[in-house]
């Protein structure tokens, strides 16, 4: 169910964006109508409970982001395999994530992940960092030729607070 909703959302977004971009603008934009947002404190991926900081740390070089620690890769692979088997350890997820994953949606996601076949490779392709939040993105290649991406993030206590399976970008 989760994977189906994610695929549907991506499909609808892809269909809607070109139509919105080609629509004529109802009126011309005047500089006085434009609201400038402050540069500091603009957090796209911030959690509600995270305190605002003066400035987020500088991003790491792109080369370093593509090399996962063996522990991170092993943890992400274990989460994938648990979801594919349909038997997750709910104590490893935050309360909010547990609220999103009911037994029916887990069974549906498990069936969809299992139908993709055997895993050929499981590699980190990027790391997205905003303030204290880091999301690791892994590309999963299957023997049948299918590819998906798993985005996963852990909170400070080591519990999964973000998990998403989607088509590769």
C-alpha atoms as one frame of an Amber mdcrd trajectory, in Angstrom:
protein
   0.000   0.000   0.000   2.775   2.407   0.934   4.751   1.634  -2.200   1.607
   1.875  -4.360   0.747   5.275  -2.897   4.307   6.511  -3.430   4.305   5.358
  -7.061   0.879   6.955  -7.627   1.999  10.220  -6.030   5.110  10.380  -8.177
   3.090   9.616 -11.290   0.498  12.287 -10.520   3.216  14.829  -9.737   4.912
  14.050 -13.037   1.665  14.480 -14.923   0.611  17.682 -13.167   3.917  19.585
 -13.296   4.107  20.040 -17.113   0.472  21.157 -17.248   1.003  23.692 -14.485
   4.174  25.022 -16.089   2.469  25.616 -19.422  -0.536  27.433 -17.964  -0.529
  31.196 -18.540   0.095  33.343 -15.511  -3.080  35.291 -14.587  -1.208  38.547
 -14.156   2.286  39.883 -14.285   4.310  39.797 -11.088   5.365  43.101  -9.555
   8.410  43.282  -7.278   6.210  44.760  -4.530   4.099  41.556  -4.541   7.067
  39.254  -3.957   7.646  38.239  -0.336  11.258  37.544   0.563  11.774  34.640
   2.956  14.586  34.831   5.497  17.654  32.830   4.471  18.356  31.435   7.939
  15.930  29.054   9.582  14.507  27.860   6.243  14.242  24.111   6.830  12.708
  21.919   4.224  13.222  18.588   6.004  13.143  19.776   9.616  11.287  17.904
  12.315   8.772  19.810  14.380  10.602  19.068  17.637  14.034  20.128  16.338
  15.181  23.468  17.776  16.176  26.207  15.367  19.889  26.778  15.129  21.746
  29.821  13.882  23.135  28.108  10.764  23.182  24.468   9.671  26.623  22.899
   9.294  28.266  23.079   5.881  27.431  20.113   3.628  30.098  17.474   3.190
  31.797  17.082  -0.194  29.791  15.155  -2.796  32.363  12.346  -2.980  32.154
  11.651   0.740  28.350  11.465   0.638  28.399   8.505  -1.752  30.521   6.316
   0.517  28.349   4.865   3.288  29.707   3.477   6.479  29.425  -0.324   6.517
  27.149  -0.052   9.570  24.720   2.336   7.824  24.558   0.171   4.708  24.007
  -2.979   6.795  21.242  -1.318   8.838  19.500  -0.027   5.701  19.726  -3.450
   4.036  18.310  -5.121   7.179  15.351  -2.691   7.156  14.732  -3.461   3.468
  14.839  -7.223   4.058  12.510  -6.932   7.086   9.983  -4.923   5.049  10.277
  -7.374   2.190   9.636 -10.275   4.584   6.722  -8.362   6.153   8.170  -8.819
   9.648   9.483  -5.548  11.007  10.683  -4.908  14.546   8.384  -2.064  15.554
  10.659  -1.133  18.468  13.171   0.068  15.844  10.686   2.648  14.490   9.580
   5.932  16.052   6.004   6.177  17.320   5.123   8.419  14.380   6.449   5.896
  11.847   4.628   3.061  13.620   1.437   5.094  13.210   1.941   5.147   9.419
   2.641   1.433   9.069  -0.367  -0.756   9.774  -0.391  -4.528   9.226  -2.325
  -4.325   5.962   0.013  -1.747   4.386   3.049  -3.722   5.571   1.667  -6.884
   3.944   1.008  -5.012   0.691   4.482  -3.444   0.662   6.000  -6.846   1.437
   4.173  -8.464  -1.479   5.254  -5.697  -3.856   8.900  -5.799  -2.729   8.969
  -9.599  -2.932   7.501  -9.535  -6.457  10.539  -7.583  -7.658  12.703 -10.707
  -7.322  16.182 -11.283  -6.006  18.429  -8.346  -5.164  21.399  -7.912  -7.480
  22.965  -4.884  -5.762  22.240  -2.534  -2.871  24.289   0.677  -3.050  24.099
   4.114  -1.510  23.652   6.759  -4.201  23.329   9.890  -2.073  22.954  11.353
   1.372  20.650  14.288   1.938  21.473  16.429   4.971  19.533  19.378   6.336
  20.599  20.553   9.770  20.654  17.484  12.014  18.504  15.349   9.708  20.273
  12.941   7.353  18.451  10.723   4.886  20.415   8.001   3.149  19.266   6.944
  -0.321  20.099   3.452  -1.568  19.512   2.181  -5.099  18.372  -1.420  -5.166
  18.910  -3.284  -8.446  17.061  -6.546  -8.966  18.041  -9.501 -11.145  14.940
  -8.932 -13.319  16.275  -5.471 -14.233  13.954  -3.457 -11.992  15.342  -0.649
  -9.826  13.939   1.145  -6.789  15.337   3.539  -4.236  15.044   3.271  -0.476
  15.369   6.528   1.472  15.905   6.015   5.187  16.700   8.230   8.154  17.261
   7.572  11.833  16.667   9.900  14.778  19.225  10.653  17.494  18.048   7.610
  19.472  18.759   5.350  16.482  15.107   4.701  15.609  13.832   4.882  12.035
  11.974   8.152  11.577  11.873   8.218   7.761  11.411   5.370   5.293  10.344
   5.545   1.656  10.525   3.193  -1.335  10.242   4.884  -4.733  11.320   4.640
  -8.375  14.919   5.792  -8.988  15.531   9.467  -9.791
